[in-house]
Amino acid sequence: MAHWLKAGLKDRARLPIIGAVFFCWALQLSPPGSARNPSSGIDSQDGRSDSASPETRAAVLKAIYTVGLVLVRNSADPTGEGPRPRGSGVVVRKDGIVVTNFHVIAQDNSTALYDDLFFNVPDPGVSAQLADHRYRLKPVLIKREYDLALLRITSDSNGQPVPISEVLPAIELGDSRAIQLLDKLIIIGFPEEGGASVTVNEGIVEGKDIAGNWIKTSARLIHGNSGGAAVDKAGRLIGIPTRVLIDRTLIEKKPAANRENGAAYEAAAVGYLRPAQLVKSMLAKVETLAGRSSPAKPLVTGGSEKPPEHQAAPQPSSASALITVRGLVRGADDHHLIAGARIGLVPLGARDVTSANLLAWGGTNSEGQFELNKPAVPGRYTVKVRALGYQDFIGEVNVGSEPVIIELHSL
């Protein structure tokens, strides 16, 4: 344990330290020696298989598949060096919106973002192990004052469009304002040295700092899941693990034996979560922006409004001839707005959607609205739409100044 604790402190020496506050871009939740549930592939803090009711276990397992690993890479990194783990992220919308901490995607001691951002999600068929394929992420909205960022999945790791058949599971957002002292919370994330399986950890709400927008918890927040999820017993997102406050004076006063086995750390650390209500307000902002042209750079608040230059999207040479493809997906019978639908735009007459003929793609927000990721020349196209609970749609649409209206029939 001594080696583990010293190594953790050494690895974090690069992070900004203000007093005893440590931003935990990779907070480990389960120390060596924690038990493992072989049937679920989930590391637990104490190994008790009966520590939660069947209902809670089912809800948390559902939430686990919405939490993934964020990896980063710079263009100046050595050739052949792959992306490295940086923290965790949570899918908060089925169309590929992910929330994480800003410091997870920012280079150490700066506000510059990494050149390449990737996201791995657990594979439901392999006991919550990370899936082999990765997605690329692009920042959409950054709140530096809250250390939060919303990112959008734009393609697979090779730059190929994500098939519209891939509908990512998204976590349900809970009401963090209703959380009470001593309520139980479960932390979900990926420890820095925990392998390809997710790690969970249990704690309680120790306090609420309403003015500072914090929820304090006794849950273990060390190295591995900054940007991950803190959920309630129903599996709803309550907060984002963001930082740890450590009373180092108390640690030094503890006997050496206690310091080595981590007892001092447990007694002298308080975990801080950003409330899910902040994530809700950021998502509302993104939906407001969905009615406008996609910005070339992510919207940044808190500190400088100017994002790093490498985040600028390339502009098409014939920009004046292109328009943004927007529209609405609703039920054919009741005009119910359909969230989480996947839309693919292909040349007129195409019957299949492939990586070779996919011109643009996107997904609907909670109000059934969509904006495709690439502009298109006005004219007639074929569009394919897929949504859970509805028949697949393939048909012709007119891309012009008016929004595209697509109606789906229930299964």
N, C-alpha and C positions, 0 to 999 in steps of 0.2 A: 504493500500500500504506500510505503514511503516513496518508492520509485515512481509510482503512478502520480502521487500528489506533486512531487518535485517536477516531474516532466510536464505536468499540466501547467504549473506556474511558469516554467521556462518557455513553453510554447506561446503563452499569452503575453510574454514580455513586450511584444511588439505593439500591443493594443494601447490606445490612449488610456491613461490612468489619471483620474482626478480624485485626490484623496484616496478613499477606499472603494471607489466605484469602478467596476470592471464591466465593460460592454462585452457580452458573451456571444460573440458571433458563432461560436460552435460550442454549445453547452452540453456536456455529457450528463446523462441522466442516471446511468447505472454503473456503479463502480465495479472493479474486478471482484469476483466472488458472488455477484448477484445471481440468483437462480434463473433458470430459463425454462419456459414452457415449451416443450418440444412439439406439441400439437399445433401451436399457433405461430411459432417463429418470432415471438415477442419477448423481449427481455423485460423482466419486472424487477422492482426494487427489492422485494423481499421474497419473491418466489411463491407466495401463497396463492394457490389456485382457487381458494374460496374467499378471497379478499373482496370480491365484488359479486353482486347478484347476477344471475343469468341475463337479465334485461340490461344492466349496465355494461356487462362484458360485450353483449351483442352491439350495443350502441357505440362503444369505444372502438370495437373492431371495424365497424362501418366508417368511423371517422379516420381510422388509421390509413385507409386507402386514399385519403385526400391529402395526406402529408407526404412530401417528397424531399429529396436532397438537392440543394442548390450547389452547382459547381461553377468554377470561374476559370478564365484563361485570358492572358494578354497576348496581343499579336507579337510582342517582343520576346515572349517565352521561347526557350530553346526548341528547335525543330524536333518533332517527335514527342514532345512532352504534352501529355493529355491534360484535360481540365482537372482541377483539384477541388476536393470538397471544401465548402465554405460555410455552410449552415443549412437550415431547413426552410421550407416554404409550404404554404397551404393553398390548395385550389379552392377558391371561394365562388367561382362561377363556372358552369359547365362548358362555357365557350372558351375556357382556357385562361381565365384571370387568376393570377397567383399573388398572394400577399407574403411578404417577408420583411425583415428589418433592413433599413437602408445600409447599415454598416456591414451587412452580409454581402452586398453587391458593390460596396465602395472599397477602393484600395486602402490599405492600412495608412492611418494618419493623414488622410486626404478626403476630399469630396469627389475625386475623380472615380468614375465607374470602371469596372473591368471591361475589356473589349468584348469578350464573349461570355454569355451567361447561359447555363444549361440547367435542366431540371429532370431528375429521375423520380419516377413514382413507383410505389410498391406494386408487385405483380400479384393479383388476388389468387392466382393458381399456384404460387410458390411460397405459401406461408408468410406473406408480407415481406419477402425478400425484394430488393430493388429489381425492377425489370431491366433487361439488357439494353433497350433502346432509350435514347434521351431526346428531350425537346430543347429547342432554342427559345430563349426568353428575350423580350424587349421591354424596357421600362415604359410605363404609361403615365403613372402619377407618383411623385415622390413627395413625402412630407418629412423633411429633415427635422423639423421641430419635434416630431413624434418618433423619429427613427423608424419610419414605416415606408414601404414602397409597394406599389401594385405593378405587376408585370404581366405581359400577355405572351402566351405560347404562339410563336409565329411559324414554326416549321420543325422538322426533325433535326437531329444533330448535323445531318449532311446538307441541310438547306432545302430538303424536299417538302412539299406541302403535306400537312397532316390529313390523312383520309377523313372524309366527313363521317365515316362510320365510327370514328373514335370519339366518343362522348365521354369526357373525363368525369369521374364522380366528384361532386363538389360538397363541401361541408356546409351544414346548416349553421347560420349565425344565430347565437343566442342573445339574450338581453343582458349585457354586462352591467347595466345600471341596477338590475334587480338582484345581483349577487349579494349575499350576506356574509358577515363574519362567521367563520367556522364551516362554511359550505365546502364540500369536497371538490377538488379539482384534479384532473389527470393530465399530465404533460406528455405530449407525443412528439418525437423527433428522432434525429439520427446522430448518435454520438460520433465524435471525430474518429475514434479508434474502435468503433463497435461493429465493424463489418457491414454487410449488406442488409442487415435486418433492423427493423425499427425498434426503438426503445421507449417504454412507457414508465411513468413515475407518478406517485400519488402524493397529494398534500392537501392542505386546507387554505382557505382565505384567511390571512393574518391581519389584513387591514386594507383600507381604501383611501387613496389620496385623490379626492375629487378635483381639487385645484390643479394638481400636477398631472392628472390623467394617468394614474397608476393603480394597479391592483397588486397588493403584496401577498406573497404566498410562502408557505413552508416547504413547498415541493423542491426537490433537489434540482438546481440549475447550475451545471458546471460546464463541461466541454461537450458540445455536440448538437444542440437544437435551437439555437437562437433563430428566431423567425418561424419556429414551429407552432404547435397548437396547444393551448390549454383549454380543455373541454370539461363540461359538466357531466353528470351521470347519464344524461340523455344523448351525449355525444355532440352537443352543440358548442360551437366556438365561443369561448368567453374572453380569451385574451391571447396575446402573442408574447412568448417569453423574450425579454429584451435585455435585461441587465441583472447583475447581482451586486449587492452591497455587502462588503465583508468587513467585520470588525477585526482588523489585524492585531490590534492591541490585546484583545482577548485571546487570540490564537497564541501569541507569544507568551502569555501568562500560563498557558496550559502546560502540563508536564509533557516532556518529549514523547513519551509513549502514546499519549492521546493525539499529539500532532501527527504522528506517523500513521495511526490507524484512521485518521480522518474525523475523529470525534469532535475535535476543536472546530473544524470547518463547519460541521453540521450545526453546531451550537451558535456559530458566529456569522451566519450568512442569511440574508433575506433576498428572495427572488422577486423581481418586479416584472409585471406583465402590462402591456399596452391593451386597454379594453377593446373588445370587439366592436363597441359602438363607434370608435374611430375608423375602423375598417368599413363599417356601414356607410359613414359619411363620405369616405373616399370613393366607394363604389357608386354612390349617388352622383358624385362629381363626374366620374367616368361616363355614366349614363347621360348626363347633361351634355358632355362633350361629344357623345355619339351622334348627335344631330348636326355636328359640324364636320368639316373636313379633318381627317386625321392629321395631327400636328407632326412635323418632321422630328421634333424633339419632345421628350417627356415633360409634362408640366411639373415644375419644381416649386415647392414652397418651403420657407424657412431658410434663412441665409441667402446666398446669391441665387437669383432666378435664372442665371445662365448655366445650363447643363454642359457637361463636357462636350467638346467639339465632335468626338468620335461617335456620339449618339445621333448625329444628324442623318436622316434617311436620304438616300440618293434621289434626286429629282429627275423624272423622265424628261428627255429632250423635247418631247412633243406634249408638254404638260397642258398647253392651251387646248389641245384636242381631246383631252381625257377628262372624265368626270368621275366623281366618287359614287359608287354603287350603294345605295341605301334602300331600305324597304322594311316590310312588316310581314311576319308570319303569324297566321291565326287559324283557328278551327273553321272548317267549311260549314259546319252545322250551326254552331252557336257563336262564331266569331271570337271565341276565347283566345286571348293572346298566348302564344306558345313560347316559353323560355327554353333556352338550351338547345334550340334547333341548329343543325349544321347545314350550311349552304355552300354549294360549289358551282361556279360559273364556268361553262365550257363553250366551245364554238357551236354555232347553230347546227343542229342535226346530230350531234354526238349523243350516243346512247349510253356510253360508259364514261365514268370519271377516272382518269389516270393521272399519274404525276406528269405525263407528257402533254396532256391537253388541258389541265386545270389552269384557268386564267386568273382566278381570284377565289378566295374563300373567306368565310366568316361564321359567326354564330349570333344568335339572338340574346338580348339581355332579358331582364325580368319582365319587361313590358313588350316582349315580342319584336323589338326593333333590332335591325342589324346594319352593319356597315362593313363591306368587304375590304380585305386588307390591301387590295390594289385597285387603282382607278381603271376605267375601261373606255374605249371609244364608243360613243353613242351608237346604238343599233340593236339588232335582234340577236339573242343568245339562247342557248339551252341552259337551264338551271336544274340542279338536283338538290333536293332537301330531304333530310332525315331527322326525325325526332322520336323520342321514346313515347310509345303509346299511339303513334300515328303511322299511317301508310306512307311509304316512300313516295316522294313526288318528283317527277321529271317532266319538264315541259318547256315551252318557249316563253320568254319574257322580253319586254322592250326596255332597254337601258337608255334612259333619257333624263329629262329634268324632273319628272315625276317619280316618287318612290315606287318601288316594286312591291306589289301586294301578292302574297302567296298563301293559298288556303290548303290545309291538309285535312284529310279524312281520318277519323278515328279507326283503330283496328277493330 
